[in-house]
Amino acid sequence: MMMQKYLLHFFILLLLLPALPGNAQQDTLLMSVDTRKSKGPLNPIWAWFGYDEPNYTYMKDGKKLLTEIAALSKVPVYVRVHSLLVTGDGTAALKWGSTNAYTEDANGNPVYSWTIIDKIFDTFIERGMKPVAQIGFMPEALSVKPSPYRHHWQPDNKYNDIFTGWAYPPKDYKKFAALVYEWVKHSVARYGKAEVESWYWELWNEPNIGYWKGTTEEYIKLYDYTADAVKRALPTARIGGPEVTGPNWDVAAKFLKTFLDHVVSGKNYATGKTGAPLDVITFHAKGAPKVIDGHVQMNMAAQLRDIDKGFEIIAAYPSLKKLPVIIGESDPEGCAACSEAFHPSNAYRNGTMYSSYTAASFARKYDLAAARGINLAGAVTWAFEFEDQPWFAGFRDLATNGVDKPVLNVFRMFGLMQGDRLEVSGQTNYDYRQILDSSVRGAKRDVNALAAGDAHSASVMVWNYHDDNIIPAQSSPVKIKVKGLPSTRVLLKHYRIDASHSNAYEVWKKMGAPQHPDALQTAQLERAGQLEAITSPEWVLPRNGEIILNTDLPGQGVSLLQLTW
């Protein structure tokens, strides 16, 4: 009797104990995917990447990673980089780059040099990639405040230390326009009209913060001169902006609205006509992780609110609403070069937290665009690689010292998804509205899916995400019913990213976290960084056009279930 009483009290105590955030026992979730229910094309908004340091492009690990990025996608990948007009000798450094495209002789006459820009763009074009040609920043000879010009920023420095002479307006807008005109003309001569027509051109980066040391009107003036120069050089070229960051912030929202008002009805500074050319609209969206009780807590809601507000603003302009929109940087937080050592909230970057966040957030970008009626062309992941830095230093990068991180394998998964976006229904704990409101907090995890299919395939990406990066995270049993399949056998492949699959970081830690791995260790790490199947492919016979797929998905894990016939 005493034992029964004790057990009763024990179980009552268990029921009263608070669940760890995101770590409660999960019930089996049943989701359904119907290959006959299309939600429209699954546009490859994920096939867009960018980075601060343009001179990494043609360095050893940079070329290797670009080759891998190009190979993971059926469609051309777009690449956006900073500092393409910055004055300097091309030496690479954190948050710095230069091409020396524009200097002046002793008499103040322009001297154009395309050698380094060509080296960067050649690297893209050779791999079938497309530039998002960022027009900026200000050459030293044109800056109204050129000194100091070159910075030597490090991750433990203040971020604002990077904003030097390159961030200022030009002392001569016509000279800047002539530089843009000559660059576009040179690009057409080098790569051909049809190739350059497939690019995007854009002006500057985040002009609502320190990247632009002028006023909003001065940015608009520079845009008018720039857009006019691009169109004079190639009338069919695509030009856009303004690349503001954080539209959910009133300062950014005001900048974006002022720019769009001018494009529609303002007096053009360069031509005197009404309005300005605009072929694509761009803005940035970032999350806001922080350290809570010794672990990283992400904030996906902050990023989604930026996206939603940007879409809302654009949708209010009837003449602009159908233009393609590019989220020019779309990331869990703001500074790729801010390493984990000096910024503990960035400790999510090496492991599966980054990969599961990426899967879950990209799916919601589709939802937000559909809800606002926006033509979302791309969402740029601002992450690349950092040459000659410590292994797994916690930069926001896709690879470290030539070894791929788990997050890159999410993009490999995206690259395997073809056709239209398919409807996912059934039991899920979150939709985009709930995450927009309060992110992914509390006891329930975000276990959900993105599905795509065409006449001969169906793919389902499933993730198990939570804002709180508590290790070990609770796994979740998932059952997925795929309907509308043919009566013949279909081939099932199951790819996984978790602690044991597609994860070079965990392998590196088991090695003892070497900073100088030998050749055999490096080869092992390179293999571990590739996308891995968790079982052999198998042929499965649908019953009445249906297959039920069962999996136990670890916390912060991502699976891709691919059916082909």
C-alpha positions in Angstrom: 0.0 0.0 0.0 2.8 2.4 0.9 4.5 1.6 -2.4 1.4 2.3 -4.4 1.0 5.6 -2.6 4.6 6.5 -3.3 4.2 5.7 -7.0 1.1 7.8 -7.2 2.9 10.8 -5.7 5.8 10.2 -8.0 3.7 10.2 -11.1 1.8 13.3 -10.0 5.2 15.0 -9.5 6.2 14.1 -13.0 3.1 15.6 -14.4 3.7 18.8 -12.5 7.3 19.2 -13.6 7.7 21.9 -16.3 8.8 20.6 -19.7 12.1 21.8 -21.0 11.5 24.2 -24.0 11.1 22.2 -27.1 12.0 18.9 -25.4 8.7 17.5 -24.5 7.8 14.0 -25.7 6.2 14.3 -29.1 3.2 12.4 -30.4 3.4 10.8 -33.8 2.4 13.4 -36.4 0.5 12.3 -39.5 1.0 14.4 -42.5 -0.4 13.9 -46.0 1.0 14.9 -49.4 -1.2 14.7 -52.5 0.8 14.7 -55.7 -2.4 15.8 -57.5 -2.8 19.1 -55.5 -0.4 21.7 -56.8 0.2 25.0 -55.1 2.0 26.4 -58.2 5.7 26.2 -59.2 8.2 25.6 -56.4 10.4 28.6 -57.5 14.1 28.0 -56.6 14.2 30.9 -54.2 17.0 29.0 -52.3 19.4 29.1 -55.2 20.8 32.5 -54.2 24.0 33.1 -52.2 26.1 36.1 -51.2 29.1 37.3 -49.1 31.0 40.4 -48.1 34.5 39.4 -49.3 34.6 39.3 -53.2 38.2 38.4 -53.4 37.5 35.0 -51.7 35.7 34.1 -54.9 38.8 33.1 -56.9 40.8 31.7 -53.9 41.4 28.0 -53.4 38.5 27.2 -51.0 36.2 29.8 -52.6 36.5 28.2 -56.0 35.9 24.8 -54.5 32.8 25.9 -52.7 31.4 27.7 -55.7 31.8 24.6 -57.8 29.8 22.6 -55.2 27.1 25.3 -55.0 26.7 25.4 -58.7 26.5 21.5 -58.8 23.7 21.2 -56.3 21.2 23.1 -58.4 19.5 22.2 -61.7 18.9 25.9 -62.3 21.7 28.6 -62.4 22.6 29.9 -59.0 22.7 33.7 -58.4 25.6 35.2 -56.4 25.7 38.6 -54.8 28.9 40.1 -53.4 29.9 43.4 -51.9 32.7 45.9 -52.7 33.0 45.4 -56.4 33.9 49.1 -56.9 36.1 49.6 -53.8 39.6 50.9 -54.3 42.5 48.6 -53.4 44.8 45.9 -54.6 42.5 42.9 -54.2 43.8 41.7 -50.9 41.1 39.7 -49.1 40.2 40.3 -45.5 37.2 40.0 -43.2 34.4 42.3 -44.3 36.6 43.8 -46.9 37.2 43.5 -50.6 38.5 45.6 -53.5 38.9 45.6 -57.3 40.5 49.0 -58.1 37.9 49.4 -60.9 38.1 53.2 -60.7 41.1 55.5 -60.1 42.0 58.9 -61.5 45.1 60.3 -63.1 47.0 63.4 -62.0 44.5 65.5 -64.0 41.4 63.9 -62.5 40.6 61.9 -65.5 39.0 58.5 -65.0 41.1 55.3 -65.2 39.1 52.1 -65.5 40.5 48.7 -64.6 38.3 45.6 -65.0 41.0 43.0 -64.2 39.8 41.9 -60.7 36.1 42.3 -61.5 36.6 40.0 -64.5 38.4 37.5 -62.3 35.4 37.4 -60.0 32.7 37.3 -62.6 34.7 34.8 -64.8 34.7 32.4 -61.8 30.9 32.7 -61.6 30.2 32.4 -65.4 32.6 29.4 -65.8 30.3 27.5 -63.4 27.1 28.6 -65.0 26.3 31.0 -62.2 24.7 34.4 -62.5 25.9 37.6 -60.9 23.6 39.9 -58.9 26.0 42.7 -59.8 26.1 45.0 -56.8 27.0 48.6 -57.8 29.1 49.8 -54.9 30.8 50.8 -52.9 32.4 54.3 -53.5 35.8 54.4 -55.2 38.3 56.4 -53.1 38.8 59.0 -55.8 35.0 59.8 -55.9 34.2 59.7 -52.2 33.2 63.0 -50.6 35.1 61.8 -47.5 37.7 59.4 -48.6 39.9 59.3 -45.5 40.1 56.9 -43.7 39.3 54.4 -46.5 40.8 51.0 -45.8 39.6 49.3 -42.5 41.2 46.4 -40.8 38.2 45.0 -38.9 38.3 41.8 -36.8 35.5 39.9 -35.1 36.2 41.4 -31.7 36.0 45.0 -33.1 32.9 47.2 -33.1 30.8 46.5 -36.2 30.6 50.2 -37.1 34.4 50.3 -37.5 33.9 49.0 -41.1 32.1 52.1 -42.3 34.9 54.2 -43.7 35.4 56.4 -46.8 33.8 53.8 -49.2 30.4 54.4 -47.6 30.0 58.0 -48.6 28.2 59.6 -51.6 30.2 60.6 -54.7 31.6 64.1 -55.1 30.5 63.9 -58.8 27.4 61.9 -59.7 28.1 62.1 -63.4 31.5 60.5 -63.0 29.9 57.7 -60.9 27.3 57.2 -63.7 30.1 57.1 -66.3 31.8 54.4 -64.3 28.6 52.3 -64.2 28.0 52.9 -67.9 31.5 51.7 -68.8 31.2 48.6 -66.5 27.9 47.5 -68.1 29.3 48.1 -71.6 32.5 46.1 -70.7 30.3 43.3 -69.3 28.3 43.1 -72.6 31.5 43.1 -74.6 33.1 40.3 -72.5 30.1 38.0 -71.8 27.6 38.9 -74.5 24.3 40.7 -74.5 22.2 37.6 -73.8 24.3 36.6 -70.8 24.2 40.1 -69.2 20.5 40.3 -69.7 20.1 37.3 -67.4 21.9 39.1 -64.6 20.5 41.5 -62.0 22.1 44.9 -61.3 21.5 46.6 -58.0 22.7 49.7 -56.2 24.5 49.5 -52.8 23.7 47.6 -49.7 21.6 48.5 -46.6 21.6 52.3 -47.2 19.3 52.8 -44.2 22.3 52.0 -41.8 26.0 52.8 -41.8 26.7 51.3 -45.2 25.4 54.6 -46.7 26.7 57.8 -45.1 24.4 60.0 -47.2 20.8 60.9 -46.8 17.8 59.0 -48.3 17.5 61.7 -51.0 21.2 61.3 -51.9 20.7 57.6 -52.3 17.7 58.2 -54.5 19.8 60.7 -56.6 22.5 58.1 -56.9 20.0 55.5 -57.9 18.6 57.7 -60.7 22.0 58.3 -62.1 22.9 54.6 -61.8 19.8 53.2 -63.3 20.0 55.7 -66.2 23.6 54.6 -66.9 22.7 50.9 -66.8 19.8 51.4 -69.2 21.8 53.5 -71.6 24.5 50.9 -71.7 22.0 48.0 -72.1 18.3 49.0 -72.3 17.2 45.4 -71.5 19.4 45.1 -68.4 17.5 44.5 -65.1 18.2 47.1 -62.3 16.8 47.3 -58.8 17.1 48.3 -55.2 17.1 49.6 -52.5 18.5 46.7 -50.4 17.3 48.2 -47.1 17.6 46.0 -44.1 14.8 45.2 -41.5 11.6 46.6 -43.0 9.8 45.8 -39.8 11.8 48.6 -38.3 10.1 52.0 -38.9 13.3 53.6 -40.1 13.8 51.0 -42.8 10.1 51.0 -43.7 10.2 54.7 -44.2 13.3 54.4 -46.5 11.7 51.7 -48.6 8.4 53.6 -49.0 10.2 56.9 -49.9 12.3 55.0 -52.5 9.2 53.3 -54.0 7.2 56.6 -54.0 10.0 58.2 -56.0 10.2 55.3 -58.5 6.5 55.7 -59.1 6.0 59.5 -59.2 9.2 61.4 -58.2 11.2 63.7 -60.4 14.2 61.8 -61.8 17.5 63.5 -60.8 19.3 62.3 -63.9 16.7 62.7 -66.6 14.2 65.2 -65.2 11.4 62.8 -66.1 8.8 61.3 -63.8 9.8 58.2 -62.0 12.8 55.8 -62.3 13.5 52.4 -63.9 12.8 49.5 -61.5 12.9 45.9 -62.6 13.3 44.2 -59.2 12.7 45.2 -55.6 15.2 44.2 -52.9 15.3 44.3 -49.1 17.0 42.3 -46.3 15.5 40.2 -43.4 17.4 38.9 -40.3 16.6 36.9 -37.2 17.9 37.6 -33.7 19.4 34.8 -31.7 20.5 35.2 -28.1 21.9 33.1 -25.3 19.3 32.0 -22.7 20.1 29.8 -19.7 23.4 28.7 -21.3 22.0 27.7 -24.7 21.3 29.6 -28.0 17.7 30.6 -28.6 16.9 31.5 -32.1 14.2 34.0 -33.2 12.7 33.0 -36.5 9.8 35.4 -35.9 12.0 38.4 -36.2 13.2 37.4 -39.7 9.7 36.4 -40.9 8.3 39.8 -39.6 10.9 41.6 -41.7 9.9 39.6 -44.7 6.2 40.0 -44.2 6.5 43.8 -43.6 8.6 44.2 -46.7 6.0 42.2 -48.7 3.2 44.3 -47.2 4.8 47.6 -48.3 5.5 46.4 -51.8 2.0 45.0 -52.2 0.6 48.5 -51.5 2.0 49.7 -54.9 -0.3 48.4 -57.7 2.1 49.3 -60.4 5.0 47.5 -58.7 3.4 44.6 -56.9 4.0 42.1 -59.7 7.7 42.9 -60.0 10.2 40.2 -58.9 11.3 40.6 -55.3 14.7 39.4 -54.0 15.4 39.2 -50.3 19.0 40.3 -50.8 20.1 38.8 -47.5 17.9 36.4 -45.6 19.5 34.9 -42.5 19.2 33.9 -38.8 21.1 37.1 -37.8 23.2 39.9 -39.2 27.0 39.4 -39.2 28.5 36.5 -41.1 32.0 37.4 -40.1 31.2 37.6 -36.4 32.7 34.4 -35.0 31.3 32.4 -32.2 34.3 33.1 -30.0 33.3 36.8 -29.6 29.6 36.4 -30.2 28.3 33.3 -28.3 24.8 33.6 -29.7 26.3 32.5 -33.0 27.1 29.0 -31.6 24.2 27.6 -33.7 26.2 27.9 -37.0 28.4 24.7 -37.0 25.8 22.1 -36.3 22.2 21.1 -37.2 20.5 24.1 -35.6 21.5 26.1 -38.7 20.3 23.4 -41.1 16.9 22.9 -39.5 16.3 26.6 -39.2 17.1 27.0 -42.9 14.6 24.3 -43.9 11.8 25.6 -41.7 12.3 29.3 -42.6 12.6 28.8 -46.3 9.3 27.0 -46.4 7.6 29.9 -44.6 9.0 32.4 -47.1 6.9 30.6 -49.8 3.8 31.0 -47.5 4.4 34.7 -46.8 4.8 35.5 -50.5 1.7 33.6 -51.3 -0.3 35.3 -48.6 0.7 38.8 -49.8 0.6 38.0 -53.5 4.3 38.7 -54.0 6.4 37.5 -56.9 9.3 36.2 -54.8 12.2 35.4 -57.1 15.0 34.7 -54.6 16.1 34.8 -51.0 19.9 35.2 -50.7 21.6 33.2 -48.0 24.5 35.5 -46.9 27.0 32.8 -46.2 30.0 31.5 -48.0 33.5 30.6 -46.6 36.4 32.4 -44.9 39.9 31.6 -46.2 42.6 30.7 -43.8 40.5 30.8 -40.6 40.4 28.3 -37.8 38.3 25.1 -38.3 34.7 25.4 -37.3 35.3 28.9 -35.8 31.6 29.7 -35.8 31.4 32.0 -38.8 28.2 32.0 -40.7 29.6 30.0 -43.6 28.7 27.0 -45.7 32.1 25.3 -45.4 35.2 25.6 -43.3 38.7 25.0 -44.8 37.1 23.2 -47.8 34.8 21.0 -45.6 31.1 21.4 -46.0 28.9 22.2 -43.0 25.5 20.6 -42.4 23.6 23.6 -43.6 25.0 23.2 -47.1 23.2 19.8 -47.3 19.8 21.5 -46.9 20.5 23.3 -50.2 21.5 20.0 -51.7 18.1 18.7 -50.6 16.4 21.7 -52.1 18.2 21.0 -55.4 16.7 17.5 -55.6 13.1 18.9 -55.3 11.5 19.4 -58.7 8.2 20.6 -60.1 5.3 22.2 -58.3 4.9 22.8 -54.7 2.4 20.2 -53.3 -0.1 20.7 -50.5 0.9 19.3 -47.1 -2.0 18.7 -44.8 -2.6 16.9 -41.5 -1.2 17.2 -38.0 1.4 19.9 -37.5 2.2 22.0 -34.5 2.9 25.3 -36.3 2.1 27.2 -39.5 3.7 30.4 -40.7 1.1 32.6 -38.9 2.0 31.1 -35.5 5.7 31.5 -36.1 5.2 35.0 -37.3 3.4 35.8 -34.1 5.6 34.1 -31.5 8.4 32.1 -33.2 8.9 28.4 -32.1 8.9 28.4 -28.3 7.5 26.2 -25.5 6.9 22.5 -25.4 5.9 21.8 -29.0 8.5 21.5 -31.8 8.0 22.6 -35.3 7.7 19.3 -37.2 6.5 20.1 -40.7 7.2 19.5 -44.3 7.7 21.1 -47.7 6.7 19.0 -50.7 7.2 19.1 -54.5 6.4 16.9 -57.4 6.2 16.6 -61.2 5.1 13.9 -63.6 7.8 11.4 -62.4 8.7 12.3 -58.9 7.6 13.5 -55.5 9.9 14.9 -52.7 9.0 15.6 -49.1 11.4 17.6 -46.9 10.6 17.2 -43.2 12.3 19.0 -40.3 12.2 18.9 -36.6 13.0 22.5 -35.4 12.8 24.5 -32.2 14.2 27.9 -31.4 15.9 26.5 -28.3 19.1 24.6 -29.1 18.9 22.2 -26.2 21.0 19.1 -26.6 20.0 16.3 -26.8 16.8 17.5 -28.4 13.7 15.3 -28.4 13.2 13.2 -31.5 9.7 13.1 -33.2 8.0 10.2 -34.8 6.6 11.2 -38.1 4.2 9.4 -40.5 3.8 10.8 -44.0 1.1 9.6 -46.4 1.9 10.3 -50.0 -1.2 10.1 -52.3 -1.8 10.2 -56.0 1.1 7.8 -56.9 1.1 5.5 -59.9 0.2 1.8 -59.6 3.8 0.7 -60.5 6.7 0.4 -58.1 8.4 3.7 -57.1 12.0 4.1 -55.9 12.3 5.6 -52.4 15.5 7.4 -51.3 15.8 8.9 -47.8 18.5 11.5 -47.1 19.1 12.9 -43.6 20.9 15.6 -41.8 21.4 15.0 -38.1 24.1 14.3 -35.6 25.1 11.1 -37.3 24.5 11.9 -41.0 25.7 14.7 -43.4 27.5 16.3 -40.5 31.3 16.9 -40.7 31.2 19.0 -37.5 30.3 16.0 -35.3 33.0 13.9 -37.0 35.5 16.7 -36.4 34.6 16.8 -32.7 35.0 13.1 -32.4 38.5 13.4 -33.9 39.4 15.7 -31.0 38.7 19.0 -32.9 42.1 19.2 -34.6 43.1 22.5 -36.0 45.6 20.8 -38.3 44.0 17.6 -39.5 46.2 15.4 -41.6 45.4 14.3 -45.1 43.4 11.2 -44.0 41.4 13.2 -41.5 40.7 15.9 -44.1 39.4 13.3 -46.6 37.2 11.8 -43.9 35.8 15.2 -43.0 35.1 16.0 -46.7 33.2 12.8 -47.1 31.2 13.5 -43.9 30.3 16.9 -45.2 28.3 15.4 -48.2 24.6 14.7 -48.2 24.1 11.2 -46.9 21.3 8.6 -47.3 20.3 6.9 -44.1 19.4 3.6 -45.8 19.7 2.0 -49.2 17.3 3.0 -51.9 14.3 0.6 -52.1 11.5 -0.1 -54.5 8.0 0.3 -52.9 4.6 -0.7 -54.3 1.9 1.9 -53.6 -1.5 0.6 -52.5 -4.4 2.4 -54.1 -2.0 5.1 -55.1 -0.7 5.6 -51.6 2.5 5.0 -49.6 2.9 5.6 -45.9 6.4 6.6 -44.9 7.5 6.3 -41.2 10.6 8.0 -39.7 11.8 9.0 -36.3 13.3 12.5 -36.9 15.9 13.7 -34.3 15.6 17.2 -32.9 17.1 19.8 -35.3 17.1 17.0 -37.9 16.0 17.3 -41.6 15.0 14.5 -43.9 14.3 14.4 -47.6 12.1 11.5 -48.8 12.3 11.2 -52.5 10.1 9.1 -54.7 10.7 8.6 -58.4 9.0 6.4 -61.1 
